Amino acid sequence: MPVDRRVVLNRAVSVDSAIVRAHQHAAGAAMARWRVPRRRGRRRTRPDVVLADYDRTATLYLAGILIWSDR
């Protein structure tokens, strides 16, 4: 059964753009964590926590995009 190269290319481009969107979404969420004003007695968020949050957010957002597009 021959594979239509346009379908494969479109799928690759859509996955690539989904990855970019996931990282943009995660970057916005991470930057929001940095912009939270400090209150008295509240310590600033550690960079490793923000990066872990970024990674988890990007992964979940990307999984949601790919699962939704397969429906």
N, CA, C and O atoms as a Tripos MOL2 file, in Angstrom:
@<TRIPOS>MOLECULE
protein
  284   283    71     0     0
PROTEIN
NO_CHARGES

@<TRIPOS>ATOM
      1 N           0.8440   -1.1710    0.0000 N.3       1 MET1
      2 CA          0.0000    0.0000    0.0000 C.3       1 MET1
      3 C           0.8990    1.2470    0.0000 C.2       1 MET1
      4 O           1.6630    1.4460    0.9440 O.2       1 MET1
      5 N           0.8200    2.0710   -1.0220 N.am      2 PRO2
      6 CA          1.7050    3.2390   -1.0870 C.3       2 PRO2
      7 C           1.3230    4.2960   -0.0440 C.2       2 PRO2
      8 O           0.1530    4.4810    0.2920 O.2       2 PRO2
      9 N           2.3400    4.9670    0.4410 N.am      3 VAL3
     10 CA          2.1340    6.0190    1.4380 C.3       3 VAL3
     11 C           2.1740    7.3710    0.7340 C.2       3 VAL3
     12 O           3.1020    7.6650   -0.0190 O.2       3 VAL3
     13 N           1.1730    8.1750    0.9860 N.am      4 ASP4
     14 CA          1.1380    9.5140    0.4100 C.3       4 ASP4
     15 C           2.1190   10.3950    1.1910 C.2       4 ASP4
     16 O           1.9390   10.6300    2.3860 O.2       4 ASP4
     17 N           3.1390   10.8680    0.5140 N.am      5 ARG5
     18 CA          4.1780   11.6530    1.1890 C.3       5 ARG5
     19 C           3.6390   12.9620    1.7410 C.2       5 ARG5
     20 O           4.1430   13.4660    2.7450 O.2       5 ARG5
     21 N           2.6230   13.5170    1.0960 N.am      6 ARG6
     22 CA          2.0490   14.7700    1.6030 C.3       6 ARG6
     23 C           1.4200   14.5710    2.9730 C.2       6 ARG6
     24 O           1.5160   15.4430    3.8370 O.2       6 ARG6
     25 N           0.7790   13.4320    3.1700 N.am      7 VAL7
     26 CA          0.1600   13.1560    4.4740 C.3       7 VAL7
     27 C           1.2340   13.0250    5.5440 C.2       7 VAL7
     28 O           1.0990   13.5660    6.6420 O.2       7 VAL7
     29 N           2.3020   12.3050    5.2170 N.am      8 VAL8
     30 CA          3.3960   12.1250    6.1760 C.3       8 VAL8
     31 C           4.0400   13.4730    6.4960 C.2       8 VAL8
     32 O           4.3240   13.7660    7.6580 O.2       8 VAL8
     33 N           4.2720   14.2940    5.4680 N.am      9 LEU9
     34 CA          4.8880   15.6020    5.6790 C.3       9 LEU9
     35 C           3.9780   16.5110    6.5030 C.2       9 LEU9
     36 O           4.4450   17.1960    7.4140 O.2       9 LEU9
     37 N           2.6930   16.5210    6.1890 N.am     10 ASN10
     38 CA          1.7610   17.3470    6.9590 C.3      10 ASN10
     39 C           1.7270   16.9250    8.4220 C.2      10 ASN10
     40 O           1.6730   17.7630    9.3220 O.2      10 ASN10
     41 N           1.7600   15.6200    8.6460 N.am     11 ARG11
     42 CA          1.7480   15.1120   10.0230 C.3      11 ARG11
     43 C           3.0200   15.5440   10.7560 C.2      11 ARG11
     44 O           2.9670   15.9470   11.9180 O.2      11 ARG11
     45 N           4.1680   15.4580   10.0650 N.am     12 ALA12
     46 CA          5.4330   15.8570   10.6890 C.3      12 ALA12
     47 C           5.4330   17.3470   11.0120 C.2      12 ALA12
     48 O           5.8950   17.7510   12.0790 O.2      12 ALA12
     49 N           4.9220   18.1570   10.1050 N.am     13 VAL13
     50 CA          4.8690   19.6000   10.3390 C.3      13 VAL13
     51 C           3.9180   19.9140   11.4850 C.2      13 VAL13
     52 O           4.2120   20.7750   12.3140 O.2      13 VAL13
     53 N           2.7790   19.2240   11.5420 N.am     14 SER14
     54 CA          1.8290   19.4990   12.6200 C.3      14 SER14
     55 C           2.3970   19.0740   13.9720 C.2      14 SER14
     56 O           2.1610   19.7430   14.9780 O.2      14 SER14
     57 N           3.1410   17.9710   14.0060 N.am     15 VAL15
     58 CA          3.7730   17.5410   15.2610 C.3      15 VAL15
     59 C           4.8320   18.5510   15.6730 C.2      15 VAL15
     60 O           4.9440   18.8980   16.8480 O.2      15 VAL15
     61 N           5.6170   19.0280   14.6920 N.am     16 ASP16
     62 CA          6.6540   20.0130   14.9790 C.3      16 ASP16
     63 C           6.0470   21.3010   15.5340 C.2      16 ASP16
     64 O           6.5530   21.8540   16.5110 O.2      16 ASP16
     65 N           4.9750   21.7740   14.9230 N.am     17 SER17
     66 CA          4.3410   23.0030   15.4200 C.3      17 SER17
     67 C           3.6850   22.7650   16.7790 C.2      17 SER17
     68 O           3.6040   23.6810   17.5970 O.2      17 SER17
     69 N           3.2190   21.5430   17.0240 N.am     18 ALA18
     70 CA          2.6400   21.2160   18.3310 C.3      18 ALA18
     71 C           3.7100   21.2760   19.4150 C.2      18 ALA18
     72 O           3.4490   21.7360   20.5270 O.2      18 ALA18
     73 N           4.9050   20.8150   19.0910 N.am     19 ILE19
     74 CA          6.0090   20.8730   20.0570 C.3      19 ILE19
     75 C           6.3370   22.3270   20.3830 C.2      19 ILE19
     76 O           6.5400   22.6810   21.5440 O.2      19 ILE19
     77 N           6.3870   23.1600   19.3550 N.am     20 VAL20
     78 CA          6.6670   24.5880   19.5710 C.3      20 VAL20
     79 C           5.5860   25.2090   20.4490 C.2      20 VAL20
     80 O           5.8970   25.9440   21.3860 O.2      20 VAL20
     81 N           4.3150   24.9190   20.1530 N.am     21 ARG21
     82 CA          3.2160   25.4690   20.9600 C.3      21 ARG21
     83 C           3.2900   24.9950   22.4080 C.2      21 ARG21
     84 O           3.0200   25.7620   23.3320 O.2      21 ARG21
     85 N           3.6550   23.7300   22.6010 N.am     22 ALA22
     86 CA          3.7540   23.1920   23.9610 C.3      22 ALA22
     87 C           4.8270   23.9330   24.7500 C.2      22 ALA22
     88 O           4.6280   24.2680   25.9170 O.2      22 ALA22
     89 N           5.9620   24.1860   24.1090 N.am     23 HIS23
     90 CA          7.0400   24.8880   24.8120 C.3      23 HIS23
     91 C           6.6950   26.3550   25.0470 C.2      23 HIS23
     92 O           7.0850   26.9230   26.0670 O.2      23 HIS23
     93 N           5.9770   26.9710   24.1270 N.am     24 GLN24
     94 CA          5.5410   28.3530   24.3450 C.3      24 GLN24
     95 C           4.5750   28.4300   25.5280 C.2      24 GLN24
     96 O           4.6540   29.3420   26.3510 O.2      24 GLN24
     97 N           3.6700   27.4670   25.5990 N.am     25 HIS25
     98 CA          2.7090   27.4210   26.7040 C.3      25 HIS25
     99 C           3.4440   27.2300   28.0330 C.2      25 HIS25
    100 O           3.1590   27.9150   29.0150 O.2      25 HIS25
    101 N           4.3930   26.2910   28.0490 N.am     26 ALA26
    102 CA          5.1360   26.0120   29.2790 C.3      26 ALA26
    103 C           5.9990   27.2030   29.6810 C.2      26 ALA26
    104 O           6.1390   27.4970   30.8690 O.2      26 ALA26
    105 N           6.5760   27.8890   28.6990 N.am     27 ALA27
    106 CA          7.4030   29.0600   29.0110 C.3      27 ALA27
    107 C           6.5500   30.1550   29.6440 C.2      27 ALA27
    108 O           6.9830   30.8190   30.5860 O.2      27 ALA27
    109 N           5.3450   30.3400   29.1280 N.am     28 GLY28
    110 CA          4.4460   31.3280   29.7210 C.3      28 GLY28
    111 C           4.0910   30.9750   31.1530 C.2      28 GLY28
    112 O           4.0420   31.8460   32.0210 O.2      28 GLY28
    113 N           3.8440   29.6980   31.3960 N.am     29 ALA29
    114 CA          3.5100   29.2550   32.7550 C.3      29 ALA29
    115 C           4.7060   29.4310   33.6900 C.2      29 ALA29
    116 O           4.5480   29.8480   34.8380 O.2      29 ALA29
    117 N           5.9030   29.1110   33.1910 N.am     30 ALA30
    118 CA          7.1060   29.2440   34.0190 C.3      30 ALA30
    119 C           7.3860   30.7140   34.3310 C.2      30 ALA30
    120 O           7.7420   31.0540   35.4590 O.2      30 ALA30
    121 N           7.2280   31.5770   33.3390 N.am     31 MET31
    122 CA          7.4660   33.0030   33.5720 C.3      31 MET31
    123 C           6.4410   33.5750   34.5510 C.2      31 MET31
    124 O           6.7530   34.4860   35.3170 O.2      31 MET31
    125 N           5.2350   33.0470   34.5250 N.am     32 ALA32
    126 CA          4.2310   33.4950   35.4900 C.3      32 ALA32
    127 C           4.6680   33.1490   36.9110 C.2      32 ALA32
    128 O           4.3980   33.8970   37.8510 O.2      32 ALA32
    129 N           5.3470   32.0060   37.0630 N.am     33 ARG33
    130 CA          5.8500   31.6300   38.3890 C.3      33 ARG33
    131 C           6.8960   32.6260   38.8810 C.2      33 ARG33
    132 O           6.9550   32.9410   40.0700 O.2      33 ARG33
    133 N           7.7340   33.1280   37.9420 N.am     34 TRP34
    134 CA          8.7710   34.0850   38.3270 C.3      34 TRP34
    135 C           8.1690   35.4350   38.6800 C.2      34 TRP34
    136 O           8.7140   36.1530   39.5180 O.2      34 TRP34
    137 N           7.0540   35.7910   38.0560 N.am     35 ARG35
    138 CA          6.4830   37.1250   38.2400 C.3      35 ARG35
    139 C           5.6050   37.2440   39.4830 C.2      35 ARG35
    140 O           5.1100   38.3290   39.7880 O.2      35 ARG35
    141 N           5.4090   36.1520   40.1950 N.am     36 VAL36
    142 CA          4.5770   36.2130   41.4040 C.3      36 VAL36
    143 C           5.2580   37.1360   42.4150 C.2      36 VAL36
    144 O           6.4220   36.9210   42.7550 O.2      36 VAL36
    145 N           4.5580   38.1490   42.8940 N.am     37 PRO37
    146 CA          5.2010   39.0820   43.8380 C.3      37 PRO37
    147 C           5.5420   38.3880   45.1560 C.2      37 PRO37
    148 O           4.8010   37.5330   45.6420 O.2      37 PRO37
    149 N           6.6680   38.7740   45.7110 N.am     38 ARG38
    150 CA          7.0780   38.1870   46.9890 C.3      38 ARG38
    151 C           6.3080   38.8340   48.1250 C.2      38 ARG38
    152 O           6.1760   40.0560   48.2010 O.2      38 ARG38
    153 N           5.8110   37.9930   48.9930 N.am     39 ARG39
    154 CA          5.1580   38.4920   50.2030 C.3      39 ARG39
    155 C           6.1230   38.3060   51.3640 C.2      39 ARG39
    156 O           7.1110   37.5770   51.2690 O.2      39 ARG39
    157 N           5.8170   38.9680   52.4320 N.am     40 ARG40
    158 CA          6.6870   38.8340   53.5930 C.3      40 ARG40
    159 C           6.7050   37.3780   54.0660 C.2      40 ARG40
    160 O           5.6560   36.7730   54.2840 O.2      40 ARG40
    161 N           7.8840   36.8390   54.2180 N.am     41 GLY41
    162 CA          8.0250   35.4710   54.6870 C.3      41 GLY41
    163 C           7.9370   34.4160   53.5930 C.2      41 GLY41
    164 O           8.1320   33.2300   53.8600 O.2      41 GLY41
    165 N           7.6490   34.8330   52.3740 N.am     42 ARG42
    166 CA          7.5430   33.8550   51.2830 C.3      42 ARG42
    167 C           8.8280   33.8730   50.4610 C.2      42 ARG42
    168 O           9.2430   34.9170   49.9580 O.2      42 ARG42
    169 N           9.4360   32.7260   50.3370 N.am     43 ARG43
    170 CA         10.6890   32.6560   49.5940 C.3      43 ARG43
    171 C          10.4210   32.5900   48.1040 C.2      43 ARG43
    172 O           9.3670   32.1340   47.6610 O.2      43 ARG43
    173 N          11.3870   33.0510   47.3500 N.am     44 ARG44
    174 CA         11.2850   33.0250   45.8930 C.3      44 ARG44
    175 C          11.3160   31.5730   45.4100 C.2      44 ARG44
    176 O          11.9570   30.7240   46.0300 O.2      44 ARG44
    177 N          10.6260   31.2930   44.3100 N.am     45 THR45
    178 CA         10.6010   29.9370   43.7620 C.3      45 THR45
    179 C          11.9900   29.5650   43.2550 C.2      45 THR45
    180 O          12.6230   30.3380   42.5360 O.2      45 THR45
    181 N          12.4580   28.3840   43.6320 N.am     46 ARG46
    182 CA         13.7870   27.9480   43.2030 C.3      46 ARG46
    183 C          13.7930   27.6500   41.7090 C.2      46 ARG46
    184 O          12.7930   27.1750   41.1710 O.2      46 ARG46
    185 N          14.9150   27.9240   41.0280 N.am     47 PRO47
    186 CA         14.9890   27.6740   39.5820 C.3      47 PRO47
    187 C          14.7250   26.2190   39.1970 C.2      47 PRO47
    188 O          14.0950   25.9610   38.1710 O.2      47 PRO47
    189 N          15.1980   25.2610   40.0060 N.am     48 ASP48
    190 CA         14.9860   23.8570   39.6540 C.3      48 ASP48
    191 C          13.5030   23.4910   39.7130 C.2      48 ASP48
    192 O          13.0390   22.6480   38.9460 O.2      48 ASP48
    193 N          12.7710   24.1160   40.6100 N.am     49 VAL49
    194 CA         11.3290   23.8640   40.6940 C.3      49 VAL49
    195 C          10.6300   24.4270   39.4610 C.2      49 VAL49
    196 O           9.7400   23.7900   38.8980 O.2      49 VAL49
    197 N          11.0410   25.6300   39.0460 N.am     50 VAL50
    198 CA         10.4360   26.2480   37.8660 C.3      50 VAL50
    199 C          10.7380   25.4250   36.6200 C.2      50 VAL50
    200 O           9.8580   25.2330   35.7800 O.2      50 VAL50
    201 N          11.9750   24.9350   36.4870 N.am     51 LEU51
    202 CA         12.3320   24.1290   35.3110 C.3      51 LEU51
    203 C          11.5890   22.7970   35.2980 C.2      51 LEU51
    204 O          11.1600   22.3420   34.2380 O.2      51 LEU51
    205 N          11.4340   22.1750   36.4490 N.am     52 ALA52
    206 CA         10.6800   20.9210   36.5140 C.3      52 ALA52
    207 C           9.2230   21.1660   36.1450 C.2      52 ALA52
    208 O           8.5980   20.3560   35.4610 O.2      52 ALA52
    209 N           8.6930   22.2890   36.6060 N.am     53 ASP53
    210 CA          7.3210   22.6610   36.2740 C.3      53 ASP53
    211 C           7.1820   22.9100   34.7740 C.2      53 ASP53
    212 O           6.1890   22.5200   34.1600 O.2      53 ASP53
    213 N           8.1850   23.5600   34.1950 N.am     54 TYR54
    214 CA          8.2060   23.8270   32.7480 C.3      54 TYR54
    215 C           8.1630   22.5170   31.9700 C.2      54 TYR54
    216 O           7.3740   22.3610   31.0370 O.2      54 TYR54
    217 N           9.0240   21.5740   32.3660 N.am     55 ASP55
    218 CA          9.1090   20.2910   31.6690 C.3      55 ASP55
    219 C           7.7900   19.5350   31.7650 C.2      55 ASP55
    220 O           7.3080   18.9980   30.7680 O.2      55 ASP55
    221 N           7.2090   19.4920   32.9540 N.am     56 ARG56
    222 CA          5.9430   18.7790   33.1490 C.3      56 ARG56
    223 C           4.8160   19.4490   32.3550 C.2      56 ARG56
    224 O           3.9980   18.7650   31.7410 O.2      56 ARG56
    225 N           4.7750   20.7750   32.3660 N.am     57 THR57
    226 CA          3.7300   21.4980   31.6400 C.3      57 THR57
    227 C           3.8370   21.2570   30.1450 C.2      57 THR57
    228 O           2.8320   21.0000   29.4810 O.2      57 THR57
    229 N           5.0580   21.3380   29.6070 N.am     58 ALA58
    230 CA          5.2540   21.1220   28.1650 C.3      58 ALA58
    231 C           4.8550   19.7090   27.7710 C.2      58 ALA58
    232 O           4.2170   19.5080   26.7380 O.2      58 ALA58
    233 N           5.2270   18.7310   28.5870 N.am     59 THR59
    234 CA          4.9170   17.3320   28.2740 C.3      59 THR59
    235 C           3.4100   17.0920   28.2820 C.2      59 THR59
    236 O           2.8740   16.4680   27.3660 O.2      59 THR59
    237 N           2.7320   17.5820   29.3060 N.am     60 LEU60
    238 CA          1.2850   17.3720   29.3940 C.3      60 LEU60
    239 C           0.5410   18.0960   28.2780 C.2      60 LEU60
    240 O          -0.4050   17.5550   27.7050 O.2      60 LEU60
    241 N           0.9650   19.3160   27.9710 N.am     61 TYR61
    242 CA          0.3120   20.0930   26.9150 C.3      61 TYR61
    243 C           0.4990   19.4130   25.5680 C.2      61 TYR61
    244 O          -0.4410   19.3160   24.7800 O.2      61 TYR61
    245 N           1.7160   18.9410   25.3040 N.am     62 LEU62
    246 CA          2.0000   18.2570   24.0400 C.3      62 LEU62
    247 C           1.2080   16.9580   23.9380 C.2      62 LEU62
    248 O           0.6630   16.6490   22.8780 O.2      62 LEU62
    249 N           1.1390   16.2020   25.0190 N.am     63 ALA63
    250 CA          0.3680   14.9590   25.0020 C.3      63 ALA63
    251 C          -1.1000   15.2460   24.7070 C.2      63 ALA63
    252 O          -1.7430   14.5110   23.9570 O.2      63 ALA63
    253 N          -1.6220   16.3030   25.2890 N.am     64 GLY64
    254 CA         -3.0120   16.6730   25.0310 C.3      64 GLY64
    255 C          -3.2540   17.0410   23.5800 C.2      64 GLY64
    256 O          -4.2710   16.6570   23.0020 O.2      64 GLY64
    257 N          -2.3220   17.7880   22.9830 N.am     65 ILE65
    258 CA         -2.4620   18.1660   21.5700 C.3      65 ILE65
    259 C          -2.4430   16.9290   20.6830 C.2      65 ILE65
    260 O          -3.2820   16.7830   19.7940 O.2      65 ILE65
    261 N          -1.4820   16.0360   20.9260 N.am     66 LEU66
    262 CA         -1.3400   14.8640   20.0520 C.3      66 LEU66
    263 C          -2.5010   13.8890   20.2190 C.2      66 LEU66
    264 O          -2.9560   13.2950   19.2410 O.2      66 LEU66
    265 N          -2.9770   13.7220   21.4340 N.am     67 ILE67
    266 CA         -4.1160   12.8230   21.6500 C.3      67 ILE67
    267 C          -5.3660   13.4060   21.0000 C.2      67 ILE67
    268 O          -6.1300   12.6810   20.3630 O.2      67 ILE67
    269 N          -5.5790   14.7190   21.1580 N.am     68 TRP68
    270 CA         -6.7570   15.3560   20.5810 C.3      68 TRP68
    271 C          -6.7250   15.2860   19.0590 C.2      68 TRP68
    272 O          -7.7650   15.0830   18.4320 O.2      68 TRP68
    273 N          -5.5360   15.4510   18.4460 N.am     69 SER69
    274 CA         -5.4490   15.4500   16.9810 C.3      69 SER69
    275 C          -5.6770   14.0560   16.3950 C.2      69 SER69
    276 O          -6.0120   13.9320   15.2160 O.2      69 SER69
    277 N          -5.5010   13.0110   17.1990 N.am     70 ASP70
    278 CA         -5.7220   11.6420   16.7130 C.3      70 ASP70
    279 C          -7.1870   11.2450   16.7550 C.2      70 ASP70
    280 O          -7.5480   10.1780   16.2600 O.2      70 ASP70
    281 N          -8.0370   12.0770   17.3340 N.am     71 ARG71
    282 CA         -9.4610   11.7300   17.4440 C.3      71 ARG71
    283 C         -10.1550   11.8600   16.1230 C.2      71 ARG71
    284 O         -11.3560   11.6080   16.0290 O.2      71 ARG71
@<TRIPOS>BOND
     1     1     2 1
     2     2     3 1
     3     3     4 2
     4     3     5 am
     5     5     6 1
     6     6     7 1
     7     7     8 2
     8     7     9 am
     9     9    10 1
    10    10    11 1
    11    11    12 2
    12    11    13 am
    13    13    14 1
    14    14    15 1
    15    15    16 2
    16    15    17 am
    17    17    18 1
    18    18    19 1
    19    19    20 2
    20    19    21 am
    21    21    22 1
    22    22    23 1
    23    23    24 2
    24    23    25 am
    25    25    26 1
    26    26    27 1
    27    27    28 2
    28    27    29 am
    29    29    30 1
    30    30    31 1
    31    31    32 2
    32    31    33 am
    33    33    34 1
    34    34    35 1
    35    35    36 2
    36    35    37 am
    37    37    38 1
    38    38    39 1
    39    39    40 2
    40    39    41 am
    41    41    42 1
    42    42    43 1
    43    43    44 2
    44    43    45 am
    45    45    46 1
    46    46    47 1
    47    47    48 2
    48    47    49 am
    49    49    50 1
    50    50    51 1
    51    51    52 2
    52    51    53 am
    53    53    54 1
    54    54    55 1
    55    55    56 2
    56    55    57 am
    57    57    58 1
    58    58    59 1
    59    59    60 2
    60    59    61 am
    61    61    62 1
    62    62    63 1
    63    63    64 2
    64    63    65 am
    65    65    66 1
    66    66    67 1
    67    67    68 2
    68    67    69 am
    69    69    70 1
    70    70    71 1
    71    71    72 2
    72    71    73 am
    73    73    74 1
    74    74    75 1
    75    75    76 2
    76    75    77 am
    77    77    78 1
    78    78    79 1
    79    79    80 2
    80    79    81 am
    81    81    82 1
    82    82    83 1
    83    83    84 2
    84    83    85 am
    85    85    86 1
    86    86    87 1
    87    87    88 2
    88    87    89 am
    89    89    90 1
    90    90    91 1
    91    91    92 2
    92    91    93 am
    93    93    94 1
    94    94    95 1
    95    95    96 2
    96    95    97 am
    97    97    98 1
    98    98    99 1
    99    99   100 2
   100    99   101 am
   101   101   102 1
   102   102   103 1
   103   103   104 2
   104   103   105 am
   105   105   106 1
   106   106   107 1
   107   107   108 2
   108   107   109 am
   109   109   110 1
   110   110   111 1
   111   111   112 2
   112   111   113 am
   113   113   114 1
   114   114   115 1
   115   115   116 2
   116   115   117 am
   117   117   118 1
   118   118   119 1
   119   119   120 2
   120   119   121 am
   121   121   122 1
   122   122   123 1
   123   123   124 2
   124   123   125 am
   125   125   126 1
   126   126   127 1
   127   127   128 2
   128   127   129 am
   129   129   130 1
   130   130   131 1
   131   131   132 2
   132   131   133 am
   133   133   134 1
   134   134   135 1
   135   135   136 2
   136   135   137 am
   137   137   138 1
   138   138   139 1
   139   139   140 2
   140   139   141 am
   141   141   142 1
   142   142   143 1
   143   143   144 2
   144   143   145 am
   145   145   146 1
   146   146   147 1
   147   147   148 2
   148   147   149 am
   149   149   150 1
   150   150   151 1
   151   151   152 2
   152   151   153 am
   153   153   154 1
   154   154   155 1
   155   155   156 2
   156   155   157 am
   157   157   158 1
   158   158   159 1
   159   159   160 2
   160   159   161 am
   161   161   162 1
   162   162   163 1
   163   163   164 2
   164   163   165 am
   165   165   166 1
   166   166   167 1
   167   167   168 2
   168   167   169 am
   169   169   170 1
   170   170   171 1
   171   171   172 2
   172   171   173 am
   173   173   174 1
   174   174   175 1
   175   175   176 2
   176   175   177 am
   177   177   178 1
   178   178   179 1
   179   179   180 2
   180   179   181 am
   181   181   182 1
   182   182   183 1
   183   183   184 2
   184   183   185 am
   185   185   186 1
   186   186   187 1
   187   187   188 2
   188   187   189 am
   189   189   190 1
   190   190   191 1
   191   191   192 2
   192   191   193 am
   193   193   194 1
   194   194   195 1
   195   195   196 2
   196   195   197 am
   197   197   198 1
   198   198   199 1
   199   199   200 2
   200   199   201 am
   201   201   202 1
   202   202   203 1
   203   203   204 2
   204   203   205 am
   205   205   206 1
   206   206   207 1
   207   207   208 2
   208   207   209 am
   209   209   210 1
   210   210   211 1
   211   211   212 2
   212   211   213 am
   213   213   214 1
   214   214   215 1
   215   215   216 2
   216   215   217 am
   217   217   218 1
   218   218   219 1
   219   219   220 2
   220   219   221 am
   221   221   222 1
   222   222   223 1
   223   223   224 2
   224   223   225 am
   225   225   226 1
   226   226   227 1
   227   227   228 2
   228   227   229 am
   229   229   230 1
   230   230   231 1
   231   231   232 2
   232   231   233 am
   233   233   234 1
   234   234   235 1
   235   235   236 2
   236   235   237 am
   237   237   238 1
   238   238   239 1
   239   239   240 2
   240   239   241 am
   241   241   242 1
   242   242   243 1
   243   243   244 2
   244   243   245 am
   245   245   246 1
   246   246   247 1
   247   247   248 2
   248   247   249 am
   249   249   250 1
   250   250   251 1
   251   251   252 2
   252   251   253 am
   253   253   254 1
   254   254   255 1
   255   255   256 2
   256   255   257 am
   257   257   258 1
   258   258   259 1
   259   259   260 2
   260   259   261 am
   261   261   262 1
   262   262   263 1
   263   263   264 2
   264   263   265 am
   265   265   266 1
   266   266   267 1
   267   267   268 2
   268   267   269 am
   269   269   270 1
   270   270   271 1
   271   271   272 2
   272   271   273 am
   273   273   274 1
   274   274   275 1
   275   275   276 2
   276   275   277 am
   277   277   278 1
   278   278   279 1
   279   279   280 2
   280   279   281 am
   281   281   282 1
   282   282   283 1
   283   283   284 2
@<TRIPOS>SUBSTRUCTURE
     1 MET1         2 RESIDUE 1 A MET
     2 PRO2         6 RESIDUE 1 A PRO
     3 VAL3        10 RESIDUE 1 A VAL
     4 ASP4        14 RESIDUE 1 A ASP
     5 ARG5        18 RESIDUE 1 A ARG
     6 ARG6        22 RESIDUE 1 A ARG
     7 VAL7        26 RESIDUE 1 A VAL
     8 VAL8        30 RESIDUE 1 A VAL
     9 LEU9        34 RESIDUE 1 A LEU
    10 ASN10       38 RESIDUE 1 A ASN
    11 ARG11       42 RESIDUE 1 A ARG
    12 ALA12       46 RESIDUE 1 A ALA
    13 VAL13       50 RESIDUE 1 A VAL
    14 SER14       54 RESIDUE 1 A SER
    15 VAL15       58 RESIDUE 1 A VAL
    16 ASP16       62 RESIDUE 1 A ASP
    17 SER17       66 RESIDUE 1 A SER
    18 ALA18       70 RESIDUE 1 A ALA
    19 ILE19       74 RESIDUE 1 A ILE
    20 VAL20       78 RESIDUE 1 A VAL
    21 ARG21       82 RESIDUE 1 A ARG
    22 ALA22       86 RESIDUE 1 A ALA
    23 HIS23       90 RESIDUE 1 A HIS
    24 GLN24       94 RESIDUE 1 A GLN
    25 HIS25       98 RESIDUE 1 A HIS
    26 ALA26      102 RESIDUE 1 A ALA
    27 ALA27      106 RESIDUE 1 A ALA
    28 GLY28      110 RESIDUE 1 A GLY
    29 ALA29      114 RESIDUE 1 A ALA
    30 ALA30      118 RESIDUE 1 A ALA
    31 MET31      122 RESIDUE 1 A MET
    32 ALA32      126 RESIDUE 1 A ALA
    33 ARG33      130 RESIDUE 1 A ARG
    34 TRP34      134 RESIDUE 1 A TRP
    35 ARG35      138 RESIDUE 1 A ARG
    36 VAL36      142 RESIDUE 1 A VAL
    37 PRO37      146 RESIDUE 1 A PRO
    38 ARG38      150 RESIDUE 1 A ARG
    39 ARG39      154 RESIDUE 1 A ARG
    40 ARG40      158 RESIDUE 1 A ARG
    41 GLY41      162 RESIDUE 1 A GLY
    42 ARG42      166 RESIDUE 1 A ARG
    43 ARG43      170 RESIDUE 1 A ARG
    44 ARG44      174 RESIDUE 1 A ARG
    45 THR45      178 RESIDUE 1 A THR
    46 ARG46      182 RESIDUE 1 A ARG
    47 PRO47      186 RESIDUE 1 A PRO
    48 ASP48      190 RESIDUE 1 A ASP
    49 VAL49      194 RESIDUE 1 A VAL
    50 VAL50      198 RESIDUE 1 A VAL
    51 LEU51      202 RESIDUE 1 A LEU
    52 ALA52      206 RESIDUE 1 A ALA
    53 ASP53      210 RESIDUE 1 A ASP
    54 TYR54      214 RESIDUE 1 A TYR
    55 ASP55      218 RESIDUE 1 A ASP
    56 ARG56      222 RESIDUE 1 A ARG
    57 THR57      226 RESIDUE 1 A THR
    58 ALA58      230 RESIDUE 1 A ALA
    59 THR59      234 RESIDUE 1 A THR
    60 LEU60      238 RESIDUE 1 A LEU
    61 TYR61      242 RESIDUE 1 A TYR
    62 LEU62      246 RESIDUE 1 A LEU
    63 ALA63      250 RESIDUE 1 A ALA
    64 GLY64      254 RESIDUE 1 A GLY
    65 ILE65      258 RESIDUE 1 A ILE
    66 LEU66      262 RESIDUE 1 A LEU
    67 ILE67      266 RESIDUE 1 A ILE
    68 TRP68      270 RESIDUE 1 A TRP
    69 SER69      274 RESIDUE 1 A SER
    70 ASP70      278 RESIDUE 1 A ASP
    71 ARG71      282 RESIDUE 1 A ARG
